[in-house]
Every structure is written in structure tokens, then in C-alpha cells.
Amino acid sequence: MTSQEIRQKYLDFFAARGHAIIPSASLLPENDPTTLFTGSGMQPLVPCLLGEAHPLGRRLVNSQKSFRAEDMDEVGDNRHTTFFEMLGNWSLGDYFKKEQLAWFFEFLTDGVGLDPQRLYISVFAGDEKNSVPRDTESVEIWKKAFAAKGIEARDAELLTEARGGELGMQDGRIFYYDAKKNWWSRSGTPDQMPAGEPGGPDSEVFFDFQTPHDPKFGKECHPNCDCGRFMEIGNSVFMEYRRVIANNANSGGNNANKNRGEWFEKLPQRNVDFGGGLERIAAASINCPDIFKIDTLGAILEEMKRRFSWDYDLASDGERKIMRIVADHLRAAVFMAGDGVFPSNKHRGYMLRKILRRAIFKAHKLASGFSNLYPLANTVISSYKSAYPELAERSKDIHSVLEEEEMKFMKTIVGGTREFEHLVKNGKITGVDAFNLYQSHGFPWELTEELSLQRGLDVNPAEFQAEFEKHQELSRTASAGTFRGGLADQSEPVVRLHTTTHLLNAALRKVLGDHVWQKGSNITPERTRFDFTHAAKLTEEQKQEVEKIVNEAIARDYEVKKEVLPLEEARKLGAIGVFGEKYSDTVSAYTVWDPETGEVFSREFCGGPHVAHTGEIKGKFHVVKEEAVAAGVRRIKGVVE
Ligand code: SER
């Protein structure tokens, strides 16, 4: 089956079982500044998984446009892409394991026509520390489903990824794995989840391509082995838990000495969050481990053949890798532009610029026959326009965005390469040189690195980054009055109120919930003004509770620590807030914490500056005004007296 057919069949299958078909959300998440792009179908539904009612009911299904920048370096093999379509169905406190697993199995076997003999299953082995039991219930359901197809599905010994490589298949069909593999939350394993985050055990289905095991990946093969024999094609998450940290507003304010334990509580409802990679299911349906051979991605490769005479089937491994990167990045760029992203040096615009330029650069490297990338946008749009009509509607804009950026980049390459040649006459390229190339020619760091490598020259990324940050600092100081983060200046009273604002943000989330996101802030020596997402007026009690939590945090004299770390890691650690301008994928975050107990009061993306200890705020925080500024956005003005 083609991916188009599978998408439709999936939507029809679940619609016939009482699900409302919801449109794909935009790639640009709303009110969720912790992530630049929507990376899974559940992301826009988090409030509903936490108990908010969905207007279309408790059974939902869709195919969601998703983009995961963190997978960029893996693109080039036969299964990874940055953009993908995630088939998703959800039960918001309605059906649970029995229906979900049986339906997905029925869809794969009777709907898509996959041979049940080729399907293997993983389930959650349990987590004693966090008191989450082993998922024997799912095992029983799976056994019945396979038995109905005449297959005896045996469960194998407990596995971790490493043990799997030793123990292998053990004649099993159902495999228990630990939380690294069979627990899903936006932030990873139970121990990585921040307070309030929902998650749960999951059960994955793998398709067996029956290719020979490659011992490079371990002595024996098992479903989670990376040798390429198995491919994960769907994940049913049983989202019924939420991480709780004892030391929060609900459990007695800051009485941290009483109980600092961390644990899980059951959500008010048991949810199913299913996500399956459409491209992967399509690859399984044609029994081809290379997802680039499916209809939609294959069409891009066909067009490359027609225009540039690149023959994917005859290409060397290296060439094929480049073709996959170009096809993937082009498709992602079309969808981003379709959702209104413009290339720029910041945030999402930067990501679009990066993938487009990377694709064009790689295509030029492959050289022979390549002319321009942007005309291929048409191929992507025609494959997807029936499922995602916004692509057809914005087709003209998409074309001009891609064309303009390509033209700009060509100029950059020509000018920058000339300058690079000039610089290498000295026999080396310093980080400062690389920065100057970027600064005056827009020549990306990746290209300097690549050209240097080709010549056997070393160029230091840390030196480049340092230069980049130095420059940012300078331009900040130069533009007097326009400090980042809404600070009027960097005087002591402003810095104290800045840290207080972080405390306020954390306190609001503790009192009102995780839907609270900063919408803006403005801090003068006299007061802080903080805008955030929340629908209703705060009650007197809520205001007092917020003040109390902030004042307790001041009294606790928490340490305020700056960290510069990869974006993904910061996100996993639960950092919230708005990203600062950045060139690389690293971000700076400020953590307000107790280094003795490890208790984290707040962690936010922020460029600073802050006090070193909350005690330095010296005074009592007080909310002087609370009002609405727009639909769903409230504003607090607060002072420290
Ligand atoms: N949220 C899960 C995933 O992304 C299932 O939808 O895999």
C-alpha cells in the first residue's frame, strides 16, 4: 500500500470505531515555548491528556505533521527523517489497553495486510523504584491477539538493550524492556520527568524485515537491536501517570525537610496515546527496509533523477546518503514554509535556513547535474496537498521562500568561498576567521568546518562559539535600553526583580498548572511586569499562595546557577521559558535550586543576569496588580518591598 492509502485507511478505521478525525496541528506549537516544532501528535493534546475536555470528544484520530531536529544527524540511513507523519489515536479517559492493542493489531494485519508472523512486541518491564508494575496485562492481550491468528506468542526474558544483544530472540514474540525503551513521556524516562509531566508505560510493535543480523550491533539480534532487521512501527502509550515532586504548593509549600521524596501519581483519567510513523508502516507494507522507497519520498528521488540524472538505485552508499538528506530536508522545508516559517537567523527561521542550506550544500557536493533545489518543492506539494491542503493554498509562498533563500545562499557560497580561499593562504583557519566569515558573508559554520576538513585543517568550534557569544554581548550592550528579556537595565534592583520574576513564573505554574507560559516580561528598577497564559482571573487565595511560594523561595536562599547546555538536554531537564537568540543548538538556562538536596525550584531558558542566591533579593514580594491583557493572557505587576 502507498502511504496515502495507509493514512486514509487508518483514519477510516478509527473513525469507524467512534473516533473524531482532527486535523493535523501546525508544525509551530502554540503556547509551548519549550519546543520549537511539533514533534509528535500528542503535544498539542497535552491539556486534554491531563483532563481538559476536548470539544470533539474522548476518541480522537489524526495524522500529524512532525519535525524532530534532534534526529538531523541520523538522516542519511534508510529509516531516519527529520520530518515525518505520525499517525495518532487517543483515548482521553475512555478505552484502554484491551481495545487499543487489539485494534492496532487488526489495523496492521487485516487493514494494511502485514503478515502477523513478521510482528514482534515490546512491553514495559516495570519500575520498582517508582512503583510502576510490570505490564503483564498487555502481554495477555497480545497473546490472545496472536492466538486468534494461529500464532503462539511467547514472552521472553526481561531485557535491557545491552542484555538483548546477549540473550537474543529466545524464541519469543513479546519482550519486556526497561524504562529506557518502554516508557514514554516528552522528557524521557520516569527519572528524567519534571514535576507535572504526564507519561506512562508503552508497548511497541516491530516489523521484521528478516534481513541477516549484523553482529556489529551485538552478538544476538532482538527487536530493539539497531542492525536494521527490526523497525519500530507503532507505539501505544498508556498515559496514566504524572510525576509529582513532594516539595510543591500542593504538599505544604516549602516544608522541604518533611518530605523531599519524588513519586508518581495517577492522572485523573487513563489515556491512550498512540503514535505510529506513517512512512515506516508504508515501508513495512512494501516489505522494504528503506523508507525512501515509499511513494511520497520516492517521488522526490524520481524527480531528482529526472532533473539531475541522479540514479538512487545505482548510487554508491555515500551518494545515496546525500540524496536521502536532500530529499528529507527539502520535504521538511516545504512543510515549514507551508506553516509560515521564514528563513532567518533566529529560532524556527534559523532551523529552516539550516536545513535548506544544508540540503543545497550537500546537493552541490554531489555536484554532477545539480541545478536548483527549489523547483522540487512542487513534487512535495503534489504528493501531500490532498492530506494537507495548506500546502496547495500556500504553494506560491512556499516556492518564493525556497527560491529566495537558495539565491541568497548561492551568493553566500560564492563570496564566502572566495574569502575562505584567501584566508587559508595563512595555512590555518581560526575560530575568529570562521566567525568573521559568518558575520560578514553569512557563511555558515558548517561550511567552514566542512571546507577546512577537506583541506585537513583544524578549526575549533568552541573558539567560534566564544566569538559568537562575545559578539552577542557586545551588540546587546551597544543597543542601550534594549536589553534582552525585557530588562530596562542591568542595575542591581533590576537584576533582583529579574530573579524574582523567575520565582514568580515557577510559583504560578505550581499554583495554576502547567498551562502557564510566559508571554512577555518587562522589568524596571521599581517593578516587574509579567504576562502569562491563563484564562481566568486569579482568586485572592491563588494570589496569596503565589506570593507565599515566592517569598518562601527567597527565604530558602536557593542557589541560582547558570548552565549552557544542548537544547534537547535543557528541555529534558524541564527548562521552561522563551529561547534567547542563538546560533548553535546550545542554550543557556538558569536553575534555582538547593545544591544539598538537589531540589530544583525553577529552571528557565534565560540569558541572565541574575543574583547568585535568592536571599540577595532582600525583601518581600507582593502582587500589586493582576489583570487581563488579551484573551487567555493575564498580567501581573509585582514589587519587592
Ligand atoms: N507520544 C508517543 C510517541 O511520540 C506516541 O504517540 O511515540
Boltz pocket constraint, residues with backbone or C-beta under 6 A from the ligand:
constraints:
  - pocket:
      binder: B
      contacts: [[A, 39], [A, 40], [A, 41], [A, 42], [A, 87], [A, 88], [A, 184], [A, 235], [A, 236], [A, 237], [A, 273], [A, 274], [A, 275], [A, 276]]
      max_distance: 6.0
